[in-house]
Amino acid sequence: MSDLRIGLLAFQGDYEAHGKALARTGIAPITIVEVRRLSDLEHVDALIIPGGESTVMGMLLERFGMFEALKTRIKEDLPVFATCAGLILLAKNIEGSEQTRLGVLDVTVLRNAYGRQIDSFHSPVRTSIPQIGIIDGVFIRAPKITAFGEGVEVIATHRDAPVMVRQGSIVAATFHPELLPDAPLHRWFIQSLLSKTQG
Amino acid sequence: MEQNLWSSRQSEQWRIKVGLAEMLKGGVIMDVTNAAQAKIAEKAGACAVMALERVPADIRAQGGVARMSDPKIIKEIQDTVSIPVMAKCRIGHFVEAQILEALGVDFIDESEVLTPADDRFHVFKHDFKVPFVCGCRDLGEALRRIGEGAAMIRTKGEAGTGDIIEAVRHMRAVRDGIARLASLRDEELMTTAKELGAPFELVWEVAKTGKLPVPNFSAGGVATPADAALMMQLGAESVFVGSGIFKSGNPERRAAAIVAAVVNYKDPKILAEISEDLGAPMVGIGLDELAESQRIAGRGW
């Protein structure tokens, strides 16, 4: 089997932390591709959209002519794992904001919903993934998912509120699993890709 | 082995502070003096703004004591943009820092650009919930600031000049310092820590990991997209731009071009395209024209 090619949207944010988290999964063979232009996107089997500033990423997708192509590929079931700003970029609705978004994930989000940086926190997150269970959630200027459509499945909660969801090939979290010392969600994401490709 | 590292023994609060610094990587943090400029910066793709009363070039030109901004301006900027808002306090002025924390700024820059409030001691940054960024000229200074609790380091450069030479010098000094530590044997690290004036545990960590335990950004003198890309190629993880944007002929275009340059810092073709027709850069002052007494990078202990 050829390497799984995982793209990291490398415009801005903690994409390197995601790359390191992928390495920590110990799953080989993975090739990591930093995606900065259209041609990078053509050869990836899955895409990670990191934390950072969603306004910057949205703007750069448009400026570098990648917006429509990415939207189309996600609609054609490109597997995507997004965290924090990545989730905002995917969301259909962003409360009180006109910023560019891909709109492919049927959720409504409120940005900086817990407050400013001094309100950022660490807290346990309960996942519905049996082999993972409860993990540490790192919430940094995090958004909240305030509503979601019928096709959206909640796969993790914090104080009963949804913090990680799945819709089709998209998985998106409001927190930062890439900043944990181990990488259970990255491992789970990669394993789910492998089980798909192996049929 | 990993358990022995200084960074692995830090609190969850420290990790959350460094976490925000991680989110700001690969971006441009722009100095702004009012809400209108903050809006321009955000629209151009800034990943954060630095709220201050006067940009460094004006502080330099006008002289006098430079202090923390008026809280009213900071609040107006916070109400205008959705990206993180940073603000500066004077070196050692822990009450300005307390005020900035009470305002809910996302990052405090304990900055040599303002007039120092203390000529011996910096703020003890572990005491704060808000993360701090501090300037450095070499590895020893970087590690002293990290030891005090800084969650991000920026090389100082010489702010308000539009001359990149000091930024380059400081970034190379930090890199050389790290490379040297990584080449040393364990028994050499304590004396080296003494020589660097840096905490032993941090010297040990850098020697073992080959990198700083917090992100390292670049500041001071960036005026063009090429300057920004130069600092990224030299190892900066993000770039602060002070006077270089709003002291230039066309701030909107220049700001957007510098953002694009940081993303595409390894691609000269794209850099050529985005460097085109940006209007006049800030006039600037060559480092050689600057008397020793007018240099601010030396502030910091």
HADDOCK unambig.tbl for C-alpha pairs under 7 A between the chains (distance, minus, plus):
assign (segid A and resid 11 and name CA) (segid B and resid 26 and name CA) 6.89 0.50 0.50
assign (segid A and resid 11 and name CA) (segid B and resid 263 and name CA) 5.63 0.50 0.50
assign (segid A and resid 12 and name CA) (segid B and resid 25 and name CA) 6.15 0.50 0.50
assign (segid A and resid 12 and name CA) (segid B and resid 26 and name CA) 4.59 0.50 0.50
assign (segid A and resid 12 and name CA) (segid B and resid 27 and name CA) 5.68 0.50 0.50
assign (segid A and resid 13 and name CA) (segid B and resid 22 and name CA) 6.62 0.50 0.50
assign (segid A and resid 13 and name CA) (segid B and resid 23 and name CA) 4.44 0.50 0.50
assign (segid A and resid 13 and name CA) (segid B and resid 24 and name CA) 5.50 0.50 0.50
assign (segid A and resid 13 and name CA) (segid B and resid 25 and name CA) 4.98 0.50 0.50
assign (segid A and resid 13 and name CA) (segid B and resid 26 and name CA) 5.99 0.50 0.50
assign (segid A and resid 14 and name CA) (segid B and resid 22 and name CA) 5.33 0.50 0.50
assign (segid A and resid 14 and name CA) (segid B and resid 23 and name CA) 5.06 0.50 0.50
assign (segid A and resid 14 and name CA) (segid B and resid 25 and name CA) 6.29 0.50 0.50
assign (segid A and resid 51 and name CA) (segid B and resid 23 and name CA) 5.84 0.50 0.50
assign (segid A and resid 52 and name CA) (segid B and resid 23 and name CA) 4.25 0.50 0.50
assign (segid A and resid 52 and name CA) (segid B and resid 24 and name CA) 6.04 0.50 0.50
assign (segid A and resid 53 and name CA) (segid B and resid 47 and name CA) 5.92 0.50 0.50
assign (segid A and resid 53 and name CA) (segid B and resid 83 and name CA) 6.92 0.50 0.50
assign (segid A and resid 56 and name CA) (segid B and resid 45 and name CA) 4.91 0.50 0.50
assign (segid A and resid 56 and name CA) (segid B and resid 46 and name CA) 6.87 0.50 0.50
assign (segid A and resid 56 and name CA) (segid B and resid 47 and name CA) 6.43 0.50 0.50
assign (segid A and resid 59 and name CA) (segid B and resid 45 and name CA) 6.88 0.50 0.50
assign (segid A and resid 116 and name CA) (segid B and resid 104 and name CA) 6.39 0.50 0.50
assign (segid A and resid 116 and name CA) (segid B and resid 106 and name CA) 6.32 0.50 0.50
assign (segid A and resid 117 and name CA) (segid B and resid 106 and name CA) 4.90 0.50 0.50
assign (segid A and resid 117 and name CA) (segid B and resid 130 and name CA) 6.77 0.50 0.50
assign (segid A and resid 118 and name CA) (segid B and resid 104 and name CA) 6.67 0.50 0.50
assign (segid A and resid 118 and name CA) (segid B and resid 106 and name CA) 6.95 0.50 0.50
assign (segid A and resid 118 and name CA) (segid B and resid 129 and name CA) 5.85 0.50 0.50
assign (segid A and resid 118 and name CA) (segid B and resid 130 and name CA) 5.44 0.50 0.50
assign (segid A and resid 120 and name CA) (segid B and resid 16 and name CA) 6.93 0.50 0.50
assign (segid A and resid 121 and name CA) (segid B and resid 16 and name CA) 6.80 0.50 0.50
assign (segid A and resid 140 and name CA) (segid B and resid 16 and name CA) 6.87 0.50 0.50
assign (segid A and resid 140 and name CA) (segid B and resid 20 and name CA) 6.50 0.50 0.50
